[in-house]
Amino acid sequence: MTKRVKLFSLLLILAAATPVGFAQGSARVIKVKPGESSYKIKRNGTAQVSVVIEIENGYHINSNRPSDKNLIATALKIERTAGLSASPVIYPKAKLAKFDFSPKPLSVFEGKTVLKLTLRALASLTPGSHELKAKLTVQACNKEQCLRPQTVDVNIPLQVE
């Protein structure tokens, strides 16, 4: 065999033996949806809105305040929408958990996690159907490895009266 063929073969073997966890994205182990199928809001009024994250059993996501600066925080960013304003997102209390890959406990969310915020509809918002758009950034991990961080689109249906 030539040196190039040997080198290529070695690279293929190494690539096959490398853990694939980081190549896989975090979105494959979570489901994200609005808390309700549609939220009603009156012009000049407010509505409490929630985003539900269901995390696959055996996995967790970093909290919005990870205890390790190298981990990606869970973050829900609301896109600006004319006629709507949003309060800061309220995250649930995180759980401190110890994992083999970290020397100290990590701040995480597991299972069903609910993020909340308050929307205010301005008088300028036209009545009818609207959609609040947001982006959720997460990094999921199991007991052995972390998956690639991902940002997931979240669409929250609104009915303005």
Secondary structure as GFF3:
##gff-version 3
##sequence-region A 1 161
A	DSSP	alpha_helix	3	17	.	.	.	ID=ss1
A	DSSP	three_ten_helix	21	23	.	.	.	ID=ss2
A	DSSP	three_ten_helix	26	29	.	.	.	ID=ss3
A	DSSP	beta_strand	30	34	.	.	.	ID=ss4
A	DSSP	beta_strand	39	41	.	.	.	ID=ss5
A	DSSP	beta_strand	46	55	.	.	.	ID=ss6
A	DSSP	beta_strand	60	62	.	.	.	ID=ss7
A	DSSP	beta_strand	75	78	.	.	.	ID=ss8
A	DSSP	beta_strand	84	86	.	.	.	ID=ss9
A	DSSP	beta_strand	95	97	.	.	.	ID=ss10
A	DSSP	beta_strand	106	109	.	.	.	ID=ss11
A	DSSP	beta_strand	112	121	.	.	.	ID=ss12
A	DSSP	beta_strand	128	138	.	.	.	ID=ss13
A	DSSP	beta_strand	140	141	.	.	.	ID=ss14
A	DSSP	beta_strand	150	160	.	.	.	ID=ss15
###
